[in-house]
Amino acid sequence: MQDILEKAKQIELVIFDVDGVMTDGSLFFGDDGQEYKAFNSFDGHGMRMLIEGGIKPAVITGRKSQVVEHRMKDLGVDLIYQGYRDKTPAYEALLKEVGLSAEQVAYVGDDVVDLPVMSRVGFAIAVQNSHPFVKQHAHWITPRNGGSGAVRDVVELLLEARGTLASKLESYLYKP
């Protein structure tokens, strides 16, 4: 676990896949073609905690969705790359945009299409219900499934590695 915390301590940017990581991977379409996704509220608050903790969040996803754009903007996530079936060009553009090295970046994925980026970052994370081959190539696997708190698992691990998780959690207690 110490090796994991050392990797996590270096992270300044976390890139999240969406379908299967921020959601359970289900895709819902209305008769009009409108796409719907369900996001976990633990994960949403986790994204806010991540930003407050000084770590930048980003999204690279293969699909294009107004729902994703809306949800990420609502959470304060500005680095949004959609429509990248091959996520490598988006990853390279993102690194240039933020001026970080690969060692300072974590990527959270669930499927084989995430491996080209996962294999390039300093801290590769797979959600619990990831494809087995993806799990084999991850540095760490979240305790919870994608769409069910996995994002929050990542956030809390990163804050723990920085030594700020306990104080962040304590800040929610009422102190008369």
N, C-alpha and C positions, 0 to 999 in steps of 0.2 A: 504493500500500500504506500510506503514511503516514496517509491519510484513514481507512482501515479501522482502523488501530491507535488513532487518536484516538477513534473511535467506541467501540471495544472497551474502551478505558481507562476510560470512564464507567460501564461496566456493573456493577451490584450484584446483579442478579437475571437468571437465564436461564430462560426458559420453554421446555420441550421438548414437542413433539408426541410420541406414542409410535409408532403404526403408520406405518412408512416412515421414521422418524427414529431411534428407539431399536431398532427391529427393521427387517427388510428389507421389511416390509409384508405378508408372508405371514400368513395366519390359519389355524391348525390347530385342528380340532375332533374330539374323540373321538366314538364312537358314543353316548356318554352325554350329549353336548352340552358336555362340559368343553372349555374353550379352552386352547390352549397357545401360547406365544410363545418365540422364541429371542432372547436378548439377548447382545450382544458383550461379552466380558470386558474388552477395552481400554476400551470405553465405561463399563463399571461402575467400573473403577479411576479413569477420568477424572472421574466424578461425585464420587468421594471426594477427588480432587485439587482439584476445584472448591470443595468445601466447606472443605477445609483452607486454600485460598487466599483464603477470606473472601467468596466469591460464593455467593449463595443459588441453589439449583436449584428449579425447580417443574415440574409436569407439568399440561398441559391436554389432554385427549383426548376424542374423540367417543364412544368405546366405554366400557363399564363392564367391568372385569375384575379378579377377585381376584388373578390372576397379576401384574398391574401393581401393585396395592396391595402385594403381598408383596415384589416386587423393589425397589420404591422405598423401602419401609420398611427393607429389608435394606441399602440403600445410604445410608440416612440422609436421604432426601428426605421432608420432612413436608408440603410444599405440593402436594397432589394433588387435582386437579379432574377427575373422570371423568363421562362421560355428557353431555357438552356438544357437541351437533351444531353449535350456534352457539357459538363459543368466546368471543365478545365479553363476555357477562355474567360468565363466569368470570374473564376478564382484568381487567375493571373491579373485581370483588370482590377479586381478588388484589392489585391496586395499593393498594386501601384497606387490606387486611390488613397489607401490608408497609410502607406509608407511603413509597413511592418515586414519582418522576415517570417518565413514559414514556421520557425520555431516558436513564434509568438501567437500562432493561430491554432485554434481547435476547430474540428469539423465534426458535426453530429449527423450520422446517416443511418440508413436501414437496409438499403438494397445495393446490388452490385454496381448500379450506375453511379453510386457515391464513391466507389473505391478509387477512381483516378484522382480525386481530390483528397480523400482520406489518406492515401499513400504519400502525399506531399506535405502534409501539415505536421506540426510538432506534437499534436495531441489528437489522435483519432478516436472517436467515440461512437459506439454502436448502441442503439436502443435495445432493450431486452428482447423484443420480438423481431429482431433483425434476421435477415437471411443468415444461415450458419456460416457461409463463406465470408460474409462481412464481419461477423463476430471473430473469426480467426485472424483478421487483419486489424482489429481494433486494439488500442492500448487499454481501453476501459469499456465496460458494458454497464449501462444504467440498470438499477434495480427494477425500474418500472418500464412498462411498454410505451411505445410511441403513442401520443394522444392521451396518455393516462398518467402524466406526471413526469415523464422522462426528461423534459426540458428543465423542470424544477430540480431534478436530481443533478443535472449538469451544473446548474447555477449554484446550488448549495455546495457541491464539491469544489468549484472554483473559488467561492468565497471562503470556504474552509481552508483551502490551500494558502490563501492570502492572510488567513488569521482574522477575518472580519465577520464570519458567519454568526458566531455567538453574540457579538454586540449588535448585529443587524436584527437578529431574532429578539433579543432583549428590548430593542427599541419599540417593539409592538406592545409591550406590557404597559398597563396603566400604572403611573407612579404619581400618587396624590401629593 
